[in-house]
Amino acid sequence: MGYLDYAVYVDEAFRILGIDPEDARAAYPGCWSFERGSIKMVIMLNTTPTADEDTENGDTISFTCKIMDIPRRRKRQFFQRLLELNHSFVNERFELFAGEVYLAACRFLKGLDPVEVASIMDDMSATADQVKEMLLKEFEDAIGKRTTRSS
C-alpha cells in the first residue's frame, strides 16, 4: 500500500469528526488543512525511504498546529516552559520553525486506521487550543506586536 493510499483513512477520520474532507483537502495530494477552535491543523502523508530503500516502512502521517510566534522577550523562560510542557505530552511535541512555535505529532502509517487518525486530530487540536491560550496569557508581556490572539 503506497503512502497516498492512506488518504481514504484521513478522509474517513474527517467524516468521523463531522467534517467534510473536501472542505479540508489542500491543493497537494496527501495534504489537508482545517480549523478547529483557534487552531489551524495541517495533516500530511509523507514517504521517506529507509536505508534499505524500503519506502513503506518509512511512510508517515504528520499533524502540525501553529501555536504562536516566539516572543520577543523572556525567550529563556518561554523555551523552558515549552520543555516543561513537552514532558507532559504522550505523542505531541513542540517544534520551532521560522520564528514560530508549532505543536506537532507524527506516526508511521503501518497499522494505522481512521479511528486513530480521528482521535489524534481531536486530541491534538484540543491540546493545541488549550496550550495556545495558556502561553499567550502567560507570556502576554513578552509577545510584542508580532503575535496576536487570532494567529
DSSP file with accessible surface (Angstrom, degrees, kcal/mol):
  #  RESIDUE AA STRUCTURE BP1 BP2  ACC     N-H-->O    O-->H-N    N-H-->O    O-->H-N    TCO  KAPPA ALPHA  PHI   PSI    X-CA   Y-CA   Z-CA
    1    1 A M              0   0   94      0, 0.0     2,-0.1     0, 0.0     5,-0.0   0.000 360.0 360.0 360.0 121.8    0.0    0.0    0.0
    2    2 A G    >   -     0   0   37      1,-0.1     3,-1.3    45,-0.0     4,-0.5  -0.373 360.0-109.1 -74.5 158.4    1.5    3.3   -1.1
    3    3 A Y  G >  S+     0   0   73      1,-0.3     3,-1.3     2,-0.2    -1,-0.1   0.865 118.0  55.5 -60.7 -34.1    1.5    6.3    1.3
    4    4 A L  G >  S+     0   0   68      1,-0.3     3,-1.7     2,-0.2    -1,-0.3   0.738  92.2  72.4 -72.2 -18.1   -1.1    8.2   -0.7
    5    5 A D  G X  S+     0   0   92     -3,-1.3     3,-1.0     1,-0.3    -1,-0.3   0.734  84.9  68.9 -65.2 -20.6   -3.4    5.2   -0.5
    6    6 A Y  G X> S+     0   0   16     -3,-1.3     4,-1.5    -4,-0.5     3,-0.9   0.528  71.3  92.2 -76.1  -4.5   -3.9    6.2    3.2
    7    7 A A  H <> S+     0   0   20     -3,-1.7     4,-2.8     1,-0.3    -1,-0.2   0.863  78.6  60.4 -57.4 -33.9   -5.7    9.3    2.1
    8    8 A V  H <> S+     0   0   90     -3,-1.0     4,-2.1     1,-0.2    -1,-0.3   0.849 102.0  53.4 -64.1 -31.0   -9.0    7.3    2.4
    9    9 A Y  H <> S+     0   0   66     -3,-0.9     4,-2.1    -4,-0.3    -1,-0.2   0.901 110.1  46.1 -68.7 -41.0   -8.2    6.8    6.1
   10   10 A V  H  X S+     0   0    0     -4,-1.5     4,-2.3     2,-0.2    -2,-0.2   0.928 111.4  52.0 -68.1 -42.7   -7.8   10.6    6.6
   11   11 A D  H  X S+     0   0   19     -4,-2.8     4,-2.0     1,-0.2    -2,-0.2   0.927 110.8  48.2 -57.8 -43.5  -11.0   11.3    4.7
   12   12 A E  H  X S+     0   0   81     -4,-2.1     4,-2.5     1,-0.2    -1,-0.2   0.889 107.2  56.2 -65.7 -36.8  -12.8    8.8    6.9
   13   13 A A  H  X S+     0   0    0     -4,-2.1     4,-1.8     1,-0.2    -1,-0.2   0.918 106.0  51.0 -61.5 -41.6  -11.3   10.4   10.0
   14   14 A F  H  <>S+     0   0    0     -4,-2.3     5,-3.0     1,-0.2     4,-0.3   0.929 109.4  50.4 -61.1 -43.0  -12.8   13.8    8.9
   15   15 A R  H ><5S+     0   0  129     -4,-2.0     3,-1.5     1,-0.2    -2,-0.2   0.901 106.3  55.3 -62.4 -39.5  -16.2   12.1    8.5
   16   16 A I  H 3<5S+     0   0   83     -4,-2.5    -1,-0.2     1,-0.3    -2,-0.2   0.889 109.7  47.3 -58.9 -37.7  -15.9   10.6   12.0
   17   17 A L  T 3<5S-     0   0   37     -4,-1.8    -1,-0.3    -5,-0.2    -2,-0.2   0.410 121.9-108.8 -85.2   2.1  -15.4   14.2   13.3
   18   18 A G  T < 5S+     0   0   70     -3,-1.5     2,-0.4    -4,-0.3    -3,-0.2   0.769  77.5 129.2  78.2  25.8  -18.3   15.5   11.3
   19   19 A I      < -     0   0   38     -5,-3.0    -1,-0.3    -6,-0.2    -2,-0.2  -0.939  63.1-122.2-116.1 134.7  -16.1   17.4    8.8
   20   20 A D    >>  -     0   0   83     -2,-0.4     3,-1.3     1,-0.2     4,-0.7  -0.630  18.1-147.1 -73.2 118.8  -16.4   17.2    5.1
   21   21 A P  H >> S+     0   0    3      0, 0.0     4,-1.4     0, 0.0     3,-0.8   0.816  95.9  63.6 -60.1 -27.6  -13.0   16.0    3.8
   22   22 A E  H 34 S+     0   0  119      1,-0.3    -2,-0.0     2,-0.2   -11,-0.0   0.836  98.1  56.0 -64.8 -31.1  -13.4   18.0    0.6
   23   23 A D  H <4 S+     0   0  131     -3,-1.3    -1,-0.3     1,-0.2    -3,-0.0   0.711 114.2  39.5 -71.0 -21.5  -13.5   21.2    2.7
   24   24 A A  H << S+     0   0    4     -3,-0.8     9,-3.0    -4,-0.7    -2,-0.2   0.595  85.5 115.3-103.7 -13.8  -10.2   20.4    4.2
   25   25 A R  B  <  -A   32   0A  85     -4,-1.4     7,-0.3     7,-0.2     2,-0.1  -0.344  54.5-146.5 -65.9 131.6   -8.3   19.0    1.2
   26   26 A A        -     0   0   32      5,-2.7     5,-0.2     2,-0.3     4,-0.1  -0.367  29.5 -99.3 -88.7 175.1   -5.3   21.0    0.1
   27   27 A A  S    S+     0   0   99     -2,-0.1    -1,-0.1     2,-0.1    -2,-0.1   0.694 104.1  74.1 -69.4 -19.3   -4.1   21.5   -3.4
   28   28 A Y  S >  S-     0   0  172      1,-0.1     3,-1.2     3,-0.1    -2,-0.3  -0.787  93.9-105.7 -98.7 139.6   -1.4   18.9   -2.9
   29   29 A P  T 3  S+     0   0  108      0, 0.0    16,-0.1     0, 0.0     3,-0.1  -0.328 105.6  20.6 -60.0 136.7   -2.2   15.2   -2.8
   30   30 A G  T 3  S+     0   0   10      1,-0.2    15,-2.7   -26,-0.1     2,-0.4   0.723 102.6 108.8  77.9  23.3   -2.0   13.8    0.7
   31   31 A C  E <   + B   0  44A  16     -3,-1.2    -5,-2.7    13,-0.2     2,-0.3  -0.997  38.3 173.4-137.2 135.5   -2.4   17.2    2.4
   32   32 A W  E     -AB  25  43A   0     11,-2.5    11,-2.6    -2,-0.4     2,-0.3  -0.959   8.9-168.2-135.0 156.7   -5.3   18.6    4.4
   33   33 A S  E     + B   0  42A  34     -9,-3.0     2,-0.3    -2,-0.3     9,-0.2  -0.988  15.4 159.6-147.4 132.7   -5.8   21.8    6.4
   34   34 A F  E     - B   0  41A  15      7,-2.2     7,-3.1    -2,-0.3     2,-0.4  -0.983  30.2-126.3-151.0 159.8   -8.7   22.6    8.7
   35   35 A E  E     + B   0  40A 149     -2,-0.3     2,-0.3     5,-0.2     5,-0.2  -0.901  23.5 171.6-111.6 140.6   -9.6   24.9   11.6
   36   36 A R  E >   - B   0  39A  78      3,-2.8     3,-1.9    -2,-0.4     2,-0.2  -0.944  67.2 -32.1-147.5 120.5  -10.9   23.9   15.0
   37   37 A G  T 3  S-     0   0   64     -2,-0.3    89,-0.1     1,-0.3    88,-0.0  -0.486 125.7 -30.3  64.9-133.4  -11.2   26.4   17.8
   38   38 A S  T 3  S+     0   0   55     -2,-0.2     2,-0.4    87,-0.1    -1,-0.3   0.301 121.2  97.4 -96.7  11.7   -8.4   28.9   17.4
   39   39 A I  E <   -B   36   0A   2     -3,-1.9    -3,-2.8    86,-0.1     2,-0.5  -0.819  56.7-157.4-109.8 138.6   -6.1   26.3   15.8
   40   40 A K  E     -B   35   0A 112     -2,-0.4    26,-0.9    26,-0.4     2,-0.4  -0.959  19.5-161.6-107.4 123.6   -5.4   25.5   12.2
   41   41 A M  E     -BC  34  65A   1     -7,-3.1    -7,-2.2    -2,-0.5     2,-0.4  -0.898   6.9-159.8-108.9 137.5   -4.1   22.0   11.7
   42   42 A V  E     -BC  33  64A  47     22,-2.8    22,-2.4    -2,-0.4     2,-0.4  -0.962   7.0-166.1-113.9 132.0   -2.2   20.7    8.7
   43   43 A I  E     -BC  32  63A   0    -11,-2.6   -11,-2.5    -2,-0.4     2,-0.4  -0.972   9.2-179.2-119.1 132.8   -2.1   17.0    8.0
   44   44 A M  E     -BC  31  62A  79     18,-2.2    18,-2.7    -2,-0.4     2,-0.4  -0.997  24.3-142.6-137.1 136.5    0.4   15.4    5.6
   45   45 A L  E     - C   0  61A   9    -15,-2.7     2,-0.3    -2,-0.4    16,-0.2  -0.826  33.1-173.5 -89.7 133.4    1.1   12.0    4.3
   46   46 A N  E     - C   0  60A  41     14,-3.1    14,-2.4    -2,-0.4     2,-0.4  -0.945  20.0-154.2-131.8 151.2    4.8   11.5    3.8
   47   47 A T        +     0   0   54     -2,-0.3    12,-0.2    12,-0.2     9,-0.1  -0.989  13.8 173.6-125.9 134.2    7.2    9.0    2.4
   48   48 A T        -     0   0   83      7,-0.5     6,-0.1    -2,-0.4    -2,-0.0  -0.913  28.3-132.4-138.2 109.0   10.8    8.6    3.5
   49   49 A P        -     0   0   79      0, 0.0     6,-0.2     0, 0.0     2,-0.1  -0.323  22.1-133.4 -61.3 140.9   12.8    5.7    2.1
   50   50 A T    >   -     0   0   51      4,-0.6     3,-2.4     1,-0.1     8,-0.1  -0.309  36.8 -85.0 -84.3 178.3   14.8    3.8    4.8
   51   51 A A  T 3  S+     0   0  113      1,-0.3    -1,-0.1     2,-0.1     0, 0.0   0.837 132.2  48.9 -56.3 -34.0   18.4    2.8    4.4
   52   52 A D  T 3  S-     0   0  120      2,-0.1    -1,-0.3     1,-0.0     3,-0.1   0.210 119.7-109.8 -93.8  18.2   17.5   -0.3    2.5
   53   53 A E    <   +     0   0  164     -3,-2.4     2,-1.2     1,-0.2    -2,-0.1   0.709  67.6 149.7  62.6  24.8   15.1    1.7    0.2
   54   54 A D        -     0   0   53      1,-0.2    -4,-0.6    -6,-0.1     4,-0.4  -0.740  21.7-178.4 -85.9  96.3   12.0    0.1    1.8
   55   55 A T  S >> S+     0   0   72     -2,-1.2     3,-1.3     1,-0.2     4,-0.5   0.869  70.4  63.1 -69.5 -35.8    9.6    3.0    1.3
   56   56 A E  G >4 S+     0   0   73      1,-0.3     3,-1.0     2,-0.2    54,-0.3   0.885 101.0  51.1 -60.4 -39.1    6.6    1.5    3.0
   57   57 A N  G 34 S+     0   0   68     -3,-0.2    -1,-0.3     1,-0.2    -2,-0.2   0.620 109.7  51.6 -76.2  -9.6    8.3    1.3    6.4
   58   58 A G  G <4 S+     0   0    6     -3,-1.3    -1,-0.2    -4,-0.4     2,-0.2   0.435  82.0 116.7-101.2  -1.5    9.3    5.0    6.2
   59   59 A D    <<  +     0   0    4     -3,-1.0    50,-2.3    -4,-0.5    51,-0.4  -0.491  41.8 172.1 -72.8 134.8    5.8    6.3    5.4
   60   60 A T  E     -CD  46 108A  20    -14,-2.4   -14,-3.1    48,-0.3     2,-0.4  -0.881  32.2-136.5-136.7 166.9    4.3    8.6    8.0
   61   61 A I  E     -CD  45 107A   0     46,-2.5    46,-2.1    -2,-0.3     2,-0.4  -0.991  25.3-161.8-122.2 132.4    1.4   10.9    8.7
   62   62 A S  E     -CD  44 106A  21    -18,-2.7   -18,-2.2    -2,-0.4     2,-0.4  -0.922   8.7-162.1-119.4 147.2    2.2   14.2   10.3
   63   63 A F  E     -CD  43 105A   1     42,-2.8    42,-2.1    -2,-0.4     2,-0.4  -0.996  13.5-179.1-125.9 128.2    0.0   16.6   12.2
   64   64 A T  E     -CD  42 104A  39    -22,-2.4   -22,-2.8    -2,-0.4     2,-0.4  -0.997   8.9-177.7-136.7 133.2    1.0   20.3   12.8
   65   65 A C  E     -CD  41 103A   0     38,-2.6    38,-2.8    -2,-0.4     2,-0.4  -0.995  25.6-131.5-128.3 124.9   -0.7   23.2   14.5
   66   66 A K  E     + D   0 102A  52    -26,-0.9   -26,-0.4    -2,-0.4    36,-0.3  -0.615  25.1 178.5 -72.5 130.4    0.8   26.7   14.7
   67   67 A I  E     -     0   0A   0     34,-3.3     2,-0.3     1,-0.4    35,-0.2   0.861  52.1 -56.3 -95.5 -54.0    0.6   27.9   18.3
   68   68 A M  E     - D   0 101A   0     33,-1.3    33,-3.6    79,-0.0    -1,-0.4  -0.977  56.2 -74.5-174.2 171.0    2.2   31.3   18.2
   69   69 A D  E     - D   0 100A  20     -2,-0.3    31,-0.3    31,-0.3    30,-0.1  -0.532  59.9 -95.0 -75.8 154.1    5.2   33.4   17.2
   70   70 A I        -     0   0   20     29,-2.7    -1,-0.1    -2,-0.2    76,-0.1  -0.537  51.4-106.7 -67.2 131.6    8.2   33.1   19.5
   71   71 A P        -     0   0    0      0, 0.0    72,-0.2     0, 0.0    73,-0.1  -0.226  15.2-133.0 -60.5 153.1    8.0   36.0   22.0
   72   72 A R  S    S+     0   0  128     70,-1.3     2,-0.3    71,-0.4     3,-0.2   0.791  88.0  31.8 -76.3 -29.9   10.4   38.9   21.5
   73   73 A R  S    S+     0   0  136     69,-1.7    69,-0.1     1,-0.2     5,-0.1  -0.780 108.8  33.1-124.7 167.1   11.4   39.0   25.2
   74   74 A R     >  +     0   0   84     -2,-0.3     4,-2.3     1,-0.1    -1,-0.2   0.826  66.7 154.9  57.2  36.9   11.7   36.4   28.0
   75   75 A K  H  >  +     0   0  102      1,-0.2     4,-3.2     2,-0.2     5,-0.3   0.894  65.9  55.1 -63.4 -41.0   12.8   33.8   25.5
   76   76 A R  H  > S+     0   0  201      1,-0.2     4,-2.3     2,-0.2    -1,-0.2   0.945 111.9  43.2 -60.0 -46.3   14.7   31.7   28.0
   77   77 A Q  H  > S+     0   0   98      2,-0.2     4,-2.3     1,-0.2    -1,-0.2   0.890 114.1  52.6 -65.1 -36.9   11.7   31.4   30.3
   78   78 A F  H  X S+     0   0    0     -4,-2.3     4,-2.2     2,-0.2    -2,-0.2   0.953 111.0  44.7 -64.5 -48.8    9.5   30.7   27.2
   79   79 A F  H  X S+     0   0   70     -4,-3.2     4,-2.2     1,-0.2    -2,-0.2   0.879 112.0  53.3 -65.5 -35.3   11.7   27.9   25.9
   80   80 A Q  H  X S+     0   0  101     -4,-2.3     4,-2.4    -5,-0.3    -1,-0.2   0.928 108.3  50.8 -63.3 -41.3   12.0   26.5   29.4
   81   81 A R  H  X S+     0   0   59     -4,-2.3     4,-2.6     1,-0.2    -2,-0.2   0.906 108.0  52.4 -63.2 -41.0    8.2   26.5   29.6
   82   82 A L  H  X S+     0   0    9     -4,-2.2     4,-2.5     1,-0.2    -1,-0.2   0.924 109.9  48.7 -60.7 -42.9    7.9   24.7   26.3
   83   83 A L  H  X S+     0   0  123     -4,-2.2     4,-1.3     2,-0.2    -2,-0.2   0.896 110.4  50.9 -65.1 -38.6   10.3   22.0   27.5
   84   84 A E  H  X S+     0   0   94     -4,-2.4     4,-0.5     1,-0.2     3,-0.3   0.920 112.2  46.8 -63.4 -42.2    8.3   21.6   30.7
   85   85 A L  H >X S+     0   0   18     -4,-2.6     3,-1.4     1,-0.2     4,-0.6   0.876 103.9  61.9 -67.9 -36.8    5.1   21.2   28.7
   86   86 A N  H >< S+     0   0   47     -4,-2.5     3,-1.2     1,-0.3    -1,-0.2   0.865  95.8  62.5 -54.2 -36.2    6.8   18.7   26.4
   87   87 A H  H 3< S+     0   0  171     -4,-1.3    -1,-0.3    -3,-0.3    -2,-0.2   0.797 100.6  52.3 -61.3 -27.9    7.3   16.4   29.4
   88   88 A S  H << S+     0   0   81     -3,-1.4    -1,-0.3    -4,-0.5     2,-0.2   0.592  91.8  93.7 -87.7  -9.5    3.5   16.2   29.8
   89   89 A F    <<  -     0   0   30     -3,-1.2    -3,-0.0    -4,-0.6     4,-0.0  -0.548  53.2-164.8 -85.8 149.1    2.8   15.1   26.2
   90   90 A V  S    S-     0   0  130     -2,-0.2    -1,-0.1     3,-0.0    -4,-0.0   0.871  88.2  -2.4 -92.5 -53.8    2.5   11.5   25.1
   91   91 A N  S    S+     0   0  113     29,-0.0    15,-0.4    14,-0.0     2,-0.1   0.647 115.1  82.3-113.0 -23.9    2.7   11.9   21.3
   92   92 A E        +     0   0   31     13,-0.1     2,-0.3    -6,-0.0    13,-0.2  -0.389  49.6 179.2 -84.5 165.1    2.9   15.6   20.7
   93   93 A R  E     -E  104   0A  97     11,-1.9    11,-3.0    -2,-0.1     2,-0.3  -0.975  30.0-107.6-156.0 156.8    6.0   17.8   20.8
   94   94 A F  E     -E  103   0A  20     -2,-0.3     2,-0.3     9,-0.2     9,-0.2  -0.683  33.4-171.8 -85.7 144.8    6.8   21.5   20.3
   95   95 A E  E     -E  102   0A  71      7,-2.5     7,-2.9    -2,-0.3     2,-0.4  -0.967  12.6-144.9-132.1 150.5    8.7   22.4   17.2
   96   96 A L  E     +E  101   0A  90     -2,-0.3     2,-0.3     5,-0.2     5,-0.2  -0.952  24.9 162.2-116.1 135.2   10.2   25.8   16.2
   97   97 A F  E >   -E  100   0A 149      3,-2.2     3,-1.7    -2,-0.4    -2,-0.1  -0.924  65.6 -15.1-154.4 127.6   10.4   27.0   12.6
   98   98 A A  T 3  S-     0   0   83     -2,-0.3     3,-0.1     1,-0.3    -2,-0.0   0.846 127.8 -48.6  51.1  43.0   10.9   30.5   11.1
   99   99 A G  T 3  S+     0   0   29      1,-0.2   -29,-2.7   -30,-0.1     2,-0.3   0.635 117.1 109.5  77.9  13.6   10.2   32.2   14.4
  100  100 A E  E <   -DE  69  97A  47     -3,-1.7    -3,-2.2   -31,-0.3     2,-0.4  -0.901  61.5-133.4-124.6 154.4    7.1   30.3   15.1
  101  101 A V  E     -DE  68  96A   0    -33,-3.6   -34,-3.3    -2,-0.3   -33,-1.3  -0.896  25.6-176.0-108.0 131.9    6.0   27.6   17.6
  102  102 A Y  E     -DE  66  95A  45     -7,-2.9    -7,-2.5    -2,-0.4     2,-0.5  -0.938  24.9-138.6-124.5 148.7    4.1   24.5   16.5
  103  103 A L  E     +DE  65  94A   0    -38,-2.8   -38,-2.6    -2,-0.3     2,-0.3  -0.930  38.7 177.8 -99.7 128.3    2.6   21.6   18.2
  104  104 A A  E     -DE  64  93A   1    -11,-3.0   -11,-1.9    -2,-0.5     2,-0.3  -0.932  20.8-178.6-135.5 155.4    3.4   18.5   16.1
  105  105 A A  E     -D   63   0A   6    -42,-2.1   -42,-2.8    -2,-0.3     2,-0.3  -0.978   5.7-169.6-147.8 153.6    2.9   14.8   16.1
  106  106 A C  E     -D   62   0A  61    -15,-0.4     2,-0.3    -2,-0.3   -44,-0.2  -0.993   4.1-179.5-145.8 146.3    4.0   12.1   13.6
  107  107 A R  E     -D   61   0A  63    -46,-2.1   -46,-2.5    -2,-0.3     2,-0.1  -0.996  33.4-107.9-146.8 143.7    3.1    8.4   13.3
  108  108 A F  E     -D   60   0A 125     -2,-0.3   -48,-0.3   -48,-0.2   -51,-0.1  -0.449  26.5-134.5 -66.6 146.6    4.1    5.6   10.9
  109  109 A L  S >  S+     0   0    1    -50,-2.3     3,-2.6   -53,-0.2   -49,-0.1   0.811  74.1 105.2 -74.8 -29.4    1.3    4.6    8.6
  110  110 A K  T 3  S+     0   0  122    -51,-0.4    -2,-0.1     1,-0.3   -53,-0.0  -0.301  94.7   8.4 -58.4 124.3    1.7    0.9    9.0
  111  111 A G  T 3  S+     0   0   63      1,-0.3    -1,-0.3    -2,-0.0    -2,-0.1   0.455  95.9 143.1  85.0   1.1   -1.2   -0.3   11.2
  112  112 A L    <   -     0   0    8     -3,-2.6    -1,-0.3     4,-0.0    -3,-0.1  -0.394  27.0-173.3 -73.9 148.8   -3.0    3.0   11.1
  113  113 A D     >  -     0   0   71     -2,-0.1     4,-1.9     1,-0.1     3,-0.4  -0.946  37.6-106.9-137.4 162.6   -6.8    3.2   10.9
  114  114 A P  H  > S+     0   0   29      0, 0.0     4,-2.7     0, 0.0     5,-0.2   0.836 116.1  57.5 -59.7 -33.8   -9.3    6.0   10.5
  115  115 A V  H  > S+     0   0  100      1,-0.2     4,-2.3     2,-0.2     5,-0.1   0.922 107.6  47.8 -64.6 -40.2  -10.4    5.9   14.2
  116  116 A E  H  > S+     0   0   63     -3,-0.4     4,-2.6     2,-0.2    -1,-0.2   0.918 110.9  50.9 -67.1 -41.1   -6.9    6.5   15.3
  117  117 A V  H  X S+     0   0    0     -4,-1.9     4,-2.7     1,-0.2    -2,-0.2   0.947 111.6  47.8 -60.2 -46.8   -6.4    9.4   12.9
  118  118 A A  H  X S+     0   0    4     -4,-2.7     4,-2.7     1,-0.2    -2,-0.2   0.904 111.1  51.5 -61.3 -40.3   -9.6   11.0   14.1
  119  119 A S  H  X S+     0   0   55     -4,-2.3     4,-2.9     2,-0.2     5,-0.3   0.922 110.8  47.1 -63.7 -43.9   -8.5   10.5   17.7
  120  120 A I  H  X S+     0   0   28     -4,-2.6     4,-2.8     2,-0.2     5,-0.3   0.937 113.5  48.8 -63.0 -45.3   -5.2   12.2   17.1
  121  121 A M  H  X S+     0   0    0     -4,-2.7     4,-2.1    -5,-0.2     5,-0.2   0.926 115.4  44.1 -60.0 -45.5   -6.9   15.1   15.2
  122  122 A D  H  X S+     0   0   65     -4,-2.7     4,-1.9    -5,-0.2    -2,-0.2   0.953 118.1  42.1 -66.6 -50.9   -9.4   15.6   18.0
  123  123 A D  H  X S+     0   0   82     -4,-2.9     4,-2.6    -5,-0.2     5,-0.2   0.919 116.3  48.1 -63.9 -44.8   -6.9   15.3   20.9
  124  124 A M  H  X S+     0   0    0     -4,-2.8     4,-3.0    -5,-0.3     5,-0.2   0.905 110.0  50.4 -68.6 -39.2   -4.2   17.4   19.3
  125  125 A S  H  X S+     0   0    7     -4,-2.1     4,-2.2    -5,-0.3    -1,-0.2   0.914 113.2  47.2 -65.9 -37.9   -6.5   20.2   18.2
  126  126 A A  H  X S+     0   0   45     -4,-1.9     4,-2.3    -5,-0.2    -2,-0.2   0.934 114.2  46.7 -66.8 -44.4   -7.9   20.4   21.8
  127  127 A T  H  X S+     0   0   31     -4,-2.6     4,-3.0     2,-0.2     5,-0.3   0.935 112.7  49.5 -62.2 -46.5   -4.4   20.3   23.3
  128  128 A A  H  X S+     0   0    0     -4,-3.0     4,-2.6     1,-0.2     5,-0.2   0.910 110.4  50.7 -60.9 -42.0   -3.1   22.9   20.9
  129  129 A D  H  X S+     0   0   47     -4,-2.2     4,-2.1    -5,-0.2    -1,-0.2   0.933 114.0  44.2 -61.8 -45.5   -6.0   25.3   21.6
  130  130 A Q  H  X S+     0   0  135     -4,-2.3     4,-2.4     2,-0.2    -2,-0.2   0.923 115.3  47.2 -66.1 -45.2   -5.5   25.0   25.4
  131  131 A V  H  X S+     0   0   11     -4,-3.0     4,-3.0     2,-0.2     5,-0.3   0.904 110.6  53.0 -65.0 -41.2   -1.7   25.4   25.2
  132  132 A K  H  X S+     0   0    3     -4,-2.6     4,-2.6    -5,-0.3     5,-0.2   0.951 111.0  45.9 -58.8 -49.5   -2.0   28.4   22.9
  133  133 A E  H  X S+     0   0  131     -4,-2.1     4,-1.9    -5,-0.2    -2,-0.2   0.924 114.8  48.0 -60.1 -44.5   -4.4   30.2   25.2
  134  134 A M  H  X S+     0   0   60     -4,-2.4     4,-2.9     1,-0.2    -2,-0.2   0.934 114.0  45.2 -64.3 -47.0   -2.2   29.4   28.2
  135  135 A L  H  X S+     0   0    0     -4,-3.0     4,-2.4     1,-0.2    -1,-0.2   0.897 111.2  52.7 -67.0 -40.2    1.1   30.5   26.6
  136  136 A L  H  < S+     0   0    7     -4,-2.6    -1,-0.2    -5,-0.3    -2,-0.2   0.908 115.2  42.1 -61.4 -39.3   -0.4   33.7   25.2
  137  137 A K  H >< S+     0   0  155     -4,-1.9     3,-1.0    -5,-0.2     4,-0.3   0.933 115.4  48.7 -71.7 -45.0   -1.7   34.6   28.6
  138  138 A E  H 3< S+     0   0   75     -4,-2.9     3,-0.2     1,-0.2    -2,-0.2   0.831 123.5  31.5 -66.2 -32.6    1.5   33.6   30.5
  139  139 A F  T >X S+     0   0    2     -4,-2.4     3,-1.4    -5,-0.2     4,-0.9   0.069  79.1 123.1-116.3  26.6    3.8   35.5   28.1
  140  140 A E  H X> S+     0   0  114     -3,-1.0     3,-0.7     1,-0.3     4,-0.6   0.871  74.7  52.9 -55.1 -40.6    1.5   38.3   27.2
  141  141 A D  H 34 S+     0   0   93     -4,-0.3    -1,-0.3     1,-0.2    -2,-0.1   0.702 112.5  45.3 -71.2 -16.8    4.0   40.9   28.4
  142  142 A A  H <4 S+     0   0    0     -3,-1.4   -69,-1.7     1,-0.1   -70,-1.3   0.515  92.5  81.5-103.2  -6.2    6.8   39.4   26.2
  143  143 A I  H X<  -     0   0   13     -4,-0.9     3,-0.5    -3,-0.7   -71,-0.4   0.922  65.9-176.2 -74.4 -46.6    4.9   38.9   23.0
  144  144 A G  T 3<  -     0   0   35     -4,-0.6     3,-0.4     1,-0.2    -1,-0.1  -0.350  53.8 -44.4  78.1-161.8    5.0   42.4   21.4
  145  145 A K  T 3  S+     0   0  189      1,-0.2    -1,-0.2    -2,-0.1    -2,-0.1   0.667 120.5  76.4 -82.6 -18.6    3.3   43.2   18.2
  146  146 A R  S <  S+     0   0  106     -3,-0.5     2,-0.4   -76,-0.1    -1,-0.2   0.863  92.3  52.2 -64.8 -37.2    4.2   40.2   16.1
  147  147 A T        -     0   0   10     -3,-0.4     2,-0.3    -4,-0.3    -1,-0.1  -0.861  62.9-178.6-108.3 133.7    1.8   37.7   17.7
  148  148 A T    >   -     0   0   73     -2,-0.4     3,-1.6     1,-0.0   -79,-0.1  -0.853  41.0-110.3-120.3 164.0   -1.9   38.3   18.1
  149  149 A R  T 3  S+     0   0  129     -2,-0.3   -13,-0.1     1,-0.3    -1,-0.0   0.725 115.4  58.5 -65.4 -19.7   -4.5   36.1   19.7
  150  150 A S  T 3         0   0  110      0, 0.0    -1,-0.3     0, 0.0    -3,-0.0   0.493 360.0 360.0 -91.0  -0.5   -6.0   35.3   16.3
  151  151 A S    <         0   0   41     -3,-1.6    -4,-0.0   -84,-0.1     0, 0.0  -0.295 360.0 360.0 -80.6 360.0   -2.9   33.9   14.8
